[in-house]
Amino acid sequence: MKSDKLLDATGLACPMPIVRTKKMMAEMDAGQILEVHATDKGSQGDIAAWSKSTGNELLESAEDNGLFKFWIKKS
């Protein structure tokens, strides 16, 4: 999936992937897509819940050998 920006949150523990995601999303324009890479297993639930609570759209998520990838569209 094409993204406008990439956030590498690998190696970061909760809550840092969400903190960094929130900060980067604040710098983006509506309609842009942020791709997030994380290794924290908790990021799966955290990113989905955060996206829903903020009105942003989690377009897709995937896991590949412990690397979690998320594509979030800014509302």
ROZALUM-372151 format. One record per atom (N, C-alpha, C, O): residue in one letter; x, y, z. Coordinates in steps of 0.05 Angstrom, whole numbers, plus 5000, padded with zeros to 4 digits. Example, Ala and Ser with C-alpha at 12.3 -4.5 7.8 and 13.67 -1.06 7.14 Angstrom:
2
a526448865156/a524649105156/a526449345156/a528549345169/s525749555142/s527349795143/s525850015157/s526850235161/
! end
This chain:
75
m501749765000/m500050005000/m501850255000/m503850265014/k501050454985/k502550704983/k502050865008/k499750895017/s504150985019/s503851155042/s505351425036/s507151435020/d504451625051/d505751895048/d508151925066/d510052065059/k507951805090/k510151815109/k510551545122/k508651385124/l512951495132/l513551245146/l514651305174/l516451475177/l513451175194/l514351205221/l515550945230/l514250735230/d518150945237/d519550705247/d519450715277/d520950855290/a517650555289/a517350545318/a518350265328/a517650175350/t520150135312/t521149875320/t522949915345/t524450105347/g522749725363/g524449725387/g523249895409/g524349905431/l521050035404/l519850205424/l517650055439/l516149905427/a517550095465/a515449965482/a513150155486/a513450395483/c510850045492/c508450195498/c509050405520/c510350335540/p508250645517/p506350755498/p507650905475/p506251045460/m510250875471/m511751045452/m510851015423/m510751215409/p510050775413/p509150765385/p506650945381/p506451075360/i504850955401/i502451125398/i503251415401/i502251585386/v505051475419/v505851755423/v507151865397/v506552085389/r508851705385/r510151795360/r508151805337/r508351985320/t506251615336/t504251615315/t502551875318/t502052005298/k501751935342/k500052175346/k501552425338/k500352605325/k504152445344/k505752675337/k506052705307/k505652925296/m506652485293/m506952495264/m504352555250/m504352705231/m502152445260/m499552495247/m498752785249/m497452895232/a499552915271/a498953195275/a500253375254/a499353595248/e502453275243/e503953425222/e502953375194/e503953495175/m501053185191/m500153105165/m497453235157/m496053335175/d496853235132/d494353345121/d492253135119/d492952895117/a489753215121/a487553025118/a487752875092/a488352995071/g487252615093/g487452445069/g490152315065/g490352125050/q492152415079/q494852285076/q494852025092/q493351985111/i496651845084/i496951585097/i499651555110/i501751605098/l499551485135/l501951425151/l502351125153/l500450985161/e504751035147/e505450755151/e507150735176/e509150875179/v506250565194/v507650535220/v508750255222/v507350055216/h511350235229/h512549975234/h513249955264/h514450145275/a512349745277/a512849705306/a513449415312/a512749235297/t514849375335/t515449095343/t514049035369/t514048805378/d512749225382/d511349185407/d508649055401/d507049165386/k508248805412/k505748665406/k503248815414/k501148795401/g503448975435/g501149135444/g500349345424/g498149455426/s502049415405/s501449625386/s499049545368/s497649715358/q498549285365/q496249205348/q493649315359/q492149445345/g493149255384/g490749355397/g490749655401/g488749795398/d493149755409/d493350045414/d492850215390/d491350415392/i494050145367/i493650305343/i490850295333/i489650495324/a489550055334/a486750025326/a484950195343/a483250345333/a485350185369/a483650335388/a484150635385/a482250795385/w486650715382/w487350995379/w486151105353/w485051325353/s486350965331/s485251055306/s482251095308/s481251295299/k480850905320/k477950925323/k477251165341/k475351305335/s478651205363/s477951415382/s478551695371/s477351885379/t480451715352/t481151975341/t479752035314/t479952255304/g478351835304/g476951885278/g478651835254/g477751875231/n481051745258/n482851675236/n482151385227/n480951235243/e482851315203/e481951055192/e484350865189/e486250925175/l484250645204/l486250435201/l485550275176/l483650115176/l487050325155/l486450205129/l487149905128/l485749745117/e489549845140/e490549575138/e492549535160/e493949725169/s492849285169/s494949215187/s496048935178/s494548775167/a498548895184/a499848635176/a502048575196/a503048755209/e502648315198/e504848225215/e506648045200/e505747865186/d509248095202/d511247935187/d513647885206/d515248065210/n513747645216/n515947565234/n516447755257/n518747835262/g514347835270/g514548015293/g514648305287/g514848475305/l514448375261/l514348655253/l511448715246/l510248595228/f510248905261/f507548985256/f507449235239/f508849435245/k505849225218/k505649455200/k502749555200/k500849395199/f502449815200/f499749935200/f499650165180/f501650305176/w497450195166/w496950415148/w494550565158/w492350465159/i495050815166/i492950985178/i492451225161/i494351375154/k489951275153/k489151505137/k488151725156/k486351675172/k489351955153/k488552185171/k485852295161/k485452335138/s484152325181/s481452435174/s481452735172/s479352855167/
! end
